[in-house]
């Protein structure tokens, strides 16, 4: 494996952060959670940025910060809304392999529980179902590799990513 990053994209609650930490440990890579990078740079929680600035401003902030992210040999877990940032996705794609963690809507809905507490970028009056339908084509467009997580636990998902990227441990 070269020094390219592995970038995890997908809806909230598909396990990007959890899977990312384990993958980074297995590969000896750094782990970067872009939500934490944004919180650190902005000095506040994601949900505060969203409630104070609005969704469009949050997406601009996310795009600006991630388009300037410099990383090597890292597993990068992104926020579910990263795919709205063209420059961010260009930077991530040029410096890494983008892996889409795909989960059926019914399983996602069950895992997500209360989305308000998660800082999910969802517009007032928008349903989780319509958000899912809006984002899936974007995740698929940017993905170099698609990992179907349905019926998988964390270990199985990690195994599928390693197989999908043809990494030998």
C-alpha positions as CSV (number, residue, x, y, z in Angstrom):
1,X,0.0,0.0,0.0
2,X,1.3,3.4,-0.9
3,X,1.0,6.6,1.1
4,X,-2.5,7.4,-0.3
5,X,-5.2,7.9,2.2
6,X,-8.3,5.8,2.6
7,X,-11.4,8.1,2.8
8,X,-14.6,6.8,4.3
9,X,-17.9,8.4,3.1
10,X,-21.5,7.5,3.7
11,X,-24.6,8.5,5.7
12,X,-24.3,9.3,9.4
13,X,-24.4,6.1,11.6
14,X,-22.9,3.7,9.0
15,X,-19.8,3.4,11.2
16,X,-17.2,5.6,9.4
17,X,-15.5,6.6,12.6
18,X,-15.6,3.2,14.3
19,X,-14.5,1.3,11.3
20,X,-11.9,4.0,10.5
21,X,-10.2,3.7,13.9
22,X,-9.9,-0.1,13.6
23,X,-8.7,0.2,9.9
24,X,-6.1,2.8,10.8
25,X,-4.7,0.6,13.7
26,X,-4.6,-2.5,11.4
27,X,-2.7,-0.6,8.7
28,X,-0.5,1.6,10.9
29,X,-2.1,4.7,9.5
30,X,-3.2,7.9,11.2
31,X,-6.9,8.3,11.9
32,X,-8.6,11.7,11.0
33,X,-12.2,12.4,11.8
34,X,-13.1,15.5,9.7
35,X,-16.0,16.3,12.0
36,X,-13.5,16.7,14.9
37,X,-11.2,18.7,12.6
38,X,-14.0,21.1,11.8
39,X,-15.0,21.4,15.5
40,X,-11.4,22.1,16.5
41,X,-10.9,24.8,13.8
42,X,-14.3,26.5,14.5
43,X,-13.9,26.1,18.3
44,X,-17.5,24.7,18.8
45,X,-19.6,21.6,18.2
46,X,-21.0,20.8,14.8
47,X,-24.6,21.1,16.0
48,X,-23.8,24.6,17.3
49,X,-22.3,25.6,13.9
50,X,-25.4,24.3,12.1
51,X,-27.9,26.0,14.5
52,X,-26.0,29.3,14.6
53,X,-24.9,29.6,11.0
54,X,-27.4,27.4,9.1
55,X,-26.8,24.4,6.9
56,X,-25.5,26.3,3.8
57,X,-22.9,28.1,5.9
58,X,-21.9,24.8,7.6
59,X,-21.5,23.1,4.2
60,X,-19.3,26.0,3.1
61,X,-17.2,25.8,6.3
62,X,-16.9,22.0,5.8
63,X,-15.9,22.4,2.2
64,X,-13.3,25.0,2.9
65,X,-11.6,23.1,5.8
66,X,-11.6,19.7,4.0
67,X,-10.4,21.1,0.7
68,X,-7.4,22.4,2.6
69,X,-6.8,19.1,4.5
70,X,-3.3,17.8,4.1
71,X,-2.8,14.1,5.1
72,X,-0.7,11.1,4.1
73,X,-1.1,7.5,5.1
74,X,-4.3,8.3,7.0
75,X,-7.8,6.8,7.3
76,X,-10.1,9.8,7.0
77,X,-13.7,9.5,8.3
78,X,-15.8,12.3,6.8
79,X,-19.1,13.8,7.8
80,X,-22.1,12.6,5.8
81,X,-22.5,16.0,4.2
82,X,-18.9,16.2,2.8
83,X,-20.2,15.2,-0.7
84,X,-21.9,18.6,-1.1
85,X,-18.4,20.2,-1.2
86,X,-16.9,19.9,-4.7
87,X,-13.5,21.2,-3.7
88,X,-13.4,19.0,-0.6
89,X,-14.2,15.9,-2.6
90,X,-11.6,16.8,-5.2
91,X,-8.9,17.1,-2.5
92,X,-10.0,13.8,-0.8
93,X,-10.1,12.0,-4.2
94,X,-6.7,13.3,-5.4
95,X,-5.0,12.2,-2.2
96,X,-6.9,9.0,-1.4
97,X,-9.1,6.2,-2.3
98,X,-12.7,7.0,-1.5
99,X,-14.7,4.1,0.1
100,X,-18.5,4.4,0.3
101,X,-20.0,2.5,3.2
102,X,-23.4,1.7,2.0
103,X,-26.3,0.6,4.2
104,X,-30.0,0.0,3.4
105,X,-32.3,2.8,4.5
106,X,-34.3,0.6,7.0
107,X,-31.0,-0.4,8.8
108,X,-29.8,3.2,8.7
109,X,-33.0,4.5,10.2
110,X,-32.7,2.0,13.0
111,X,-29.1,2.8,13.8
112,X,-29.5,6.6,13.6
113,X,-32.1,6.9,16.4
114,X,-32.4,10.6,17.2
115,X,-30.7,12.6,14.4
116,X,-31.1,15.9,16.2
117,X,-28.4,14.9,18.7
118,X,-26.0,13.8,16.0
119,X,-25.5,17.1,14.3
120,X,-26.9,15.6,11.0
121,X,-27.1,18.1,8.2
122,X,-30.8,17.9,7.4
123,X,-33.0,20.8,6.4
124,X,-36.1,21.8,8.4
125,X,-39.0,19.7,7.2
126,X,-36.7,17.3,5.2
127,X,-37.3,13.6,6.0
128,X,-34.4,11.2,6.6
129,X,-35.8,9.2,3.7
130,X,-35.5,12.2,1.3
131,X,-32.0,13.0,2.6
132,X,-31.0,9.4,1.9
133,X,-32.4,9.5,-1.6
134,X,-30.6,12.8,-2.2
135,X,-27.2,11.7,-1.0
136,X,-26.9,8.1,-2.2
137,X,-26.2,9.1,-5.9
138,X,-23.5,11.5,-4.7
139,X,-21.8,8.9,-2.6
140,X,-21.9,6.5,-5.5
141,X,-20.5,9.2,-7.9
142,X,-17.5,9.9,-5.7
143,X,-16.8,6.3,-4.6
144,X,-13.8,4.4,-5.9
145,X,-15.0,1.4,-3.9
146,X,-18.5,0.6,-2.6
147,X,-18.7,-1.6,0.5
148,X,-22.2,-3.1,1.2
149,X,-22.4,-3.2,5.0
150,X,-25.8,-4.9,5.2
151,X,-25.6,-7.8,7.5
152,X,-22.0,-6.9,8.5
153,X,-20.6,-6.2,12.0
154,X,-17.7,-3.8,12.3
155,X,-15.0,-6.5,11.8
156,X,-16.7,-7.8,8.7
157,X,-16.9,-4.3,7.3
158,X,-13.2,-3.7,8.0
159,X,-12.4,-7.1,6.3
160,X,-14.5,-6.1,3.2
161,X,-12.7,-2.8,2.9
162,X,-9.3,-4.5,3.1
163,X,-10.4,-7.0,0.5
164,X,-12.0,-4.3,-1.7
165,X,-8.7,-2.2,-1.6
166,X,-6.6,-5.3,-2.2
167,X,-4.5,-4.7,0.8
168,X,-2.4,-7.6,2.2
169,X,-1.8,-7.4,5.9
